[in-house]
Amino acid sequence: MQTRIGERSAAMVLVALAFFASGLLVPLAAQAQDPIEYYAAVDRNEIAVDETLTLTVTLTMRGKEPTEFQLPTTSDFDVISQGTSTQSSFSFGTGGASSTRTRTHTMVLRPLREGRLAIEPGVAVLDGKRYQTGKITVQVGKAGTGRPQAQQPLPRRPSTPFGGFPGFDEDPFGRRRNAPPPTEGDVVLVASVDKEEVYIGEQVTLSISLRSRREVGGIPNFQMPKFDGFWAEDLESPTQIEAETQVIDGIAWRVYHLRRRALFPLREGELQIDPAQVEVEMGGSFFARRDRLSRSSRPVTLRVKPLPPGAPRGFAPSNVGRWELHLDAEPTTAAFGAPITLLLRAEGVGNLGSLELPRLPAIEGMKIFDPVQHDEVQIRQRRYGGSRVHEYVLVPQRAGRFTIPAVEMPFFHPQTGRYETGRTQPISLQVLPGQMPQPQGQPQGQGRVAGGDAPPPVVADPGSGLAGIRAATSVEPRARPIYRSSWFAFALLLPGLALLGAVLMPRISAAHARGEDGRRKKGAGRVARKRLAAARALAGRGEGAFYTELDRALHAYLELKLGRPTAGLAREQLAEILQEAGVPQDARDALRETLDTCDVGRFAPGALAAGAAATALERAAAVIDGIEASALGGAR
């Protein structure tokens, strides 16, 4: 099948092919005569003192590198950013193959003063010959007098065989004809925070965005930084990334918002957010080769302040934010024995994952079951929060009126810098007496008369032929004297037996408790090692499950050894208890470090380095061995 084309199009193709063939056969004379081309240009020559300009320095080498090389001197300017890129090309002709390397330096400059400022020439030396850029002068005016940045002609670059002909402004096998390769200053990955000084537990919003002065074709890979020392929660993770145009320091950028995270510092002092990393494909035509660039953001340093002194009683250090406390009961009137549902709810803004709700106090005459926890995350205006609910079930043990007292939850408000308290209102409950069930086999309407026995049944008189009115009351035999009863002698001995039991039972109970305590402590190490083995089996299924099981194993071991719960204790309180029990300092430090690692692994797994799980397991085993060898483990 043949396709007809116009005469003009055919002529264009023939001319282009002729130039392409000549380029293969005859090397350019300029390439043979000038082994180095060195020049510099700025995007504009008149700016205000509060604006920036871009200096582009290009060094083209056909063969050897220069023996001496110096960039233009910019002593009258402050260098805001600087980047370098290199491009290589090859050509083949009758004289053989030749290569060309072009190195481009891009600097964003801000003037230090007003007036006519100079950028002194750069110098390159090869084989004793000196090459230099020209001297550039820039007129700098007063602040606010700048004009919109005009498009300046780009530095001369080698043309393609198709350049200069209508319809061939773009090389179909490469980049656009006059477009230099992207540089560090053209594509920047930026990580920023909304505040640089916060309290421990206060939210910091981290935003990561890509800024580009060129069209971005794709982002094949993006890696979030590690959040060592932070509890991290997701705010925004867009699945479709779109650019928006922003003018920053007088330069128009395409800005792509990649991620936003809510970070909650876990310890005081200076904390650093490591760099994020991204791979970017620059845009091009259908046939163009896309440049793939790698960029990293700069690390971000935060100053984390400790919470101020004067915390109220019952304050949990993790309760930082703005919270409201509510208490509801359903129903408020119930029958005896019917369950009552009680909802204790905290809602607001802060680290919902570490929020600690107060315990419901004991209520006489009520059986209270352990609560079930429900969380609902809400993000409003990039602030992380939501609601946490503890659902209790109460079962009345008697009828009457009950009062559920007010519940208080202290918290630290970082915006006001003060401790505040959320309070609920007391709730009154009415429990009605239930109806007692009828004994089985007893007909309705017949029962025992209050204060007496049931009436005797009606019987018939067999001799009269008439129905008798009531049977004669039988005469009961005389009761035996009480002193002749078989249990009378035992009743006389009962007070003495009770006195003897009151003396001996506490001693028996104490001895039994000591035996149980000894057996419990002896088996604590064996139980803990079994749980460590279970945690090791979970290591390959997910970091969260592994670190949760490891944390439970350590706390279960400590509870067996100490005879008291330890999961809700602060690290300092736990360290004091272990110190009093005779646990050495190195074991206490290793325990604290392991528990901190478990917290990070459960709530911010991306912050841990590779191999952290194996290290945590080894450290946990060393902790158990250290405690078993101490005074606390002496009961083995």
KADA-V30220 format. One record per pair of residues at least 6 apart in sequence whose C-alpha atoms are under 6 Angstrom apart, sorted by the first residue. I is the first residue (numbers start at 1). GAP is how many residues later the second one is. If there is no record, write none. Layout:
i;gap
I;GAP
I;GAP
This chain:
i;gap
16;146
20;141
24;68
24;69
25;68
25;69
26;67
27;66
35;26
35;27
36;24
36;25
37;22
37;23
38;20
38;21
38;95
39;19
39;94
40;16
40;17
40;93
41;14
41;15
42;12
42;13
43;11
43;109
45;93
46;92
46;93
46;94
47;93
47;99
48;92
48;93
48;94
48;95
48;97
48;98
49;62
49;65
49;91
49;92
49;93
49;94
50;93
52;57
52;58
53;55
53;56
54;53
54;54
55;51
55;52
56;49
56;50
57;47
57;48
58;45
58;46
59;43
59;44
60;41
60;42
61;39
61;40
62;38
66;59
66;60
67;58
67;59
68;56
68;57
69;54
69;55
70;52
70;53
71;51
72;48
72;49
72;50
73;46
73;47
74;45
76;36
77;32
77;33
77;34
77;35
78;31
78;32
79;29
79;30
80;28
80;29
81;26
81;27
82;24
82;25
83;22
83;23
83;100
83;101
83;102
84;20
84;21
84;99
85;18
85;19
85;98
86;16
86;17
87;14
87;15
88;12
88;13
89;10
89;11
90;8
90;9
91;6
91;7
114;26
114;27
115;24
115;25
116;22
116;23
117;20
117;21
118;18
118;19
119;16
119;17
120;15
121;12
121;13
121;14
122;10
122;11
123;8
123;9
124;6
124;7
162;6
163;6
170;6
170;7
172;115
173;114
173;115
174;114
174;115
175;113
186;26
186;27
187;24
187;25
188;22
188;23
189;21
189;107
189;108
190;18
190;19
190;107
191;16
191;17
191;106
192;14
192;15
193;12
193;13
194;11
196;106
197;105
197;106
197;107
198;106
199;105
199;106
199;107
200;65
200;68
200;104
200;105
200;106
201;63
201;64
201;119
202;62
203;60
203;61
204;58
204;59
205;56
205;57
206;54
206;55
207;52
207;53
208;50
208;51
209;47
209;48
209;49
210;45
210;46
211;42
211;43
211;44
212;41
212;42
213;40
215;68
216;66
216;67
217;64
217;65
217;66
218;63
219;60
219;61
221;57
221;58
222;55
222;56
223;53
223;54
224;52
225;49
225;50
225;51
226;380
226;381
227;380
228;379
229;37
230;33
230;34
230;35
230;36
231;32
231;33
231;373
232;30
232;31
232;372
233;28
233;29
234;27
235;25
235;26
236;23
236;24
237;22
243;11
243;12
243;13
244;10
244;11
245;8
245;9
246;6
246;7
268;36
268;37
268;38
269;34
269;35
270;32
270;33
271;30
271;31
272;28
272;29
273;26
273;27
274;25
275;21
275;22
275;23
275;24
276;20
276;21
277;18
277;19
278;16
278;17
279;14
279;15
280;12
280;13
281;9
281;10
281;11
282;8
282;9
315;95
318;36
319;36
319;92
320;91
320;92
321;28
321;29
321;92
322;26
322;27
322;91
323;24
323;25
324;22
324;23
324;98
325;20
325;21
325;97
325;98
326;18
326;19
326;98
327;16
327;17
327;97
328;14
328;15
329;12
329;13
330;10
330;11
332;97
333;96
333;97
333;98
334;97
335;96
335;97
335;99
336;63
336;95
336;96
336;97
336;98
337;59
339;55
339;56
340;53
340;54
341;51
341;52
342;49
342;50
343;47
343;48
344;45
344;46
345;43
345;44
346;41
346;42
347;39
347;40
348;37
348;38
349;35
349;36
350;34
350;35
352;33
365;32
366;29
366;30
366;31
367;27
367;28
368;26
369;24
371;19
371;20
371;21
372;18
372;19
373;16
373;17
374;14
374;15
375;12
375;13
376;10
376;11
377;8
377;9
378;7
378;8
399;32
399;33
399;34
400;31
401;28
401;29
402;26
402;27
403;24
403;25
404;22
404;23
405;21
406;18
406;19
406;20
407;16
407;17
408;14
408;15
409;12
409;13
410;10
410;11
411;8
411;9
411;10
412;6
412;7
448;6
458;12
459;9
459;11
459;12
460;7
460;8
461;7
521;39
521;40
522;114
524;33
524;36
528;25
528;29
531;22
535;11
535;14
535;15
538;8
539;7
544;58
547;51
547;54
547;55
555;12
559;6
581;51
582;49
582;50
583;44
583;47
587;36
587;39
591;32
627;6
